[in-house]
Amino acid sequence: MHAESGTLRSIKLAHTLVWALFAGCVVAIPVLSWAGEFRYATLCAAAVASEVLVLACNRWRCPLTDVAARHTGDRRDNFDIYLPEWLARHNKSIFGTLYVAGLVVLAWAWTVSA
């Protein structure tokens, strides 16, 4: 177990909160779409798209990962976030798939409701 500085704990907490916000948006997209709340579903989709753009511009890494790396030599998949290691390792593939599926549900529900 690696000892964590207060700075690293703060970075990990911020990273986890940001992750929870975007993960919540990903999960909310199909739920909101199904409920006919297209404005909110689209807002969530746009928020996640902005995060995807940030990741794409940063070589598919969260900028907070680089900040956390300056405060520890630990490089486990979850060294920079309070998530189980398996989830941190597969985060992009899991939530990327859920995001695309949510966009499909949003497009379908919007089309059907029109």
C-alpha positions in Angstrom: 0.0 0.0 0.0 1.4 3.4 -1.0 1.1 6.3 1.5 -0.8 9.2 0.0 -0.1 12.8 0.5 -3.0 15.2 1.1 -2.5 16.7 -2.3 -2.8 13.3 -4.0 -5.9 12.5 -1.9 -7.5 15.8 -3.1 -6.7 15.1 -6.7 -8.1 11.6 -6.4 -11.2 12.9 -4.8 -11.7 15.6 -7.5 -11.1 13.0 -10.2 -13.6 10.6 -8.6 -16.2 13.3 -8.4 -15.7 14.3 -12.0 -15.9 10.7 -13.1 -19.1 10.2 -11.1 -20.6 13.2 -12.8 -19.8 11.9 -16.3 -20.7 8.3 -15.4 -24.0 9.6 -14.1 -24.6 11.4 -17.4 -23.8 8.3 -19.4 -26.3 6.3 -17.4 -28.9 9.1 -17.5 -29.0 9.4 -21.3 -31.0 6.3 -22.0 -33.2 6.7 -18.9 -34.0 10.3 -19.8 -34.6 9.4 -23.4 -37.0 6.6 -22.5 -38.9 9.1 -20.3 -39.1 11.6 -23.2 -36.8 14.1 -21.5 -34.9 14.8 -24.7 -33.6 18.2 -23.6 -31.9 16.7 -20.5 -30.7 13.6 -22.3 -29.1 15.9 -25.0 -27.5 18.0 -22.3 -26.0 14.9 -20.7 -24.8 13.7 -24.1 -23.2 17.1 -24.9 -21.5 17.1 -21.5 -20.0 13.7 -22.1 -19.0 14.7 -25.6 -17.1 17.6 -24.2 -15.3 15.2 -21.9 -14.5 12.9 -24.8 -13.0 16.0 -26.6 -10.8 16.8 -23.6 -9.6 13.1 -23.5 -9.0 13.1 -27.2 -6.9 16.2 -27.0 -4.9 14.7 -24.1 -3.9 11.4 -25.8 -7.0 9.7 -24.3 -5.9 10.4 -20.7 -7.7 12.5 -18.2 -5.6 15.7 -17.4 -6.0 14.9 -13.7 -4.0 11.7 -14.3 -1.0 13.7 -15.3 -1.4 16.0 -12.3 -1.7 13.0 -9.9 1.4 11.4 -11.5 3.5 14.2 -10.2 2.6 13.3 -6.6 3.3 9.5 -6.6 5.4 6.8 -8.3 2.4 4.4 -8.2 1.1 3.6 -11.7 -1.6 1.1 -10.9 -4.7 1.7 -13.1 -6.4 3.4 -10.2 -3.5 5.4 -8.7 -5.3 8.6 -9.6 -8.9 7.9 -8.7 -11.0 6.2 -6.0 -12.3 3.3 -8.2 -11.6 -0.4 -8.0 -8.6 -1.2 -10.2 -10.6 -3.4 -12.6 -13.1 -0.5 -13.2 -10.3 2.1 -13.7 -8.6 -0.3 -16.1 -11.7 -0.8 -18.3 -13.4 2.5 -17.7 -13.2 3.8 -21.2 -14.4 0.7 -22.9 -17.3 0.2 -20.4 -18.6 3.7 -20.4 -17.7 4.3 -24.0 -19.9 1.4 -25.0 -22.7 2.6 -22.7 -22.4 6.1 -24.1 -22.8 5.0 -27.7 -25.7 2.7 -26.7 -27.3 5.7 -24.9 -26.9 7.9 -28.0 -28.6 5.1 -30.0 -31.5 5.0 -27.5 -31.7 8.8 -27.6 -31.8 8.9 -31.4 -34.4 6.1 -31.5 -36.6 7.6 -28.8 -36.5 11.0 -30.3 -37.4 9.6 -33.8 -40.2 7.5 -32.4 -41.7 10.5 -30.5 -41.7 12.9 -33.5 
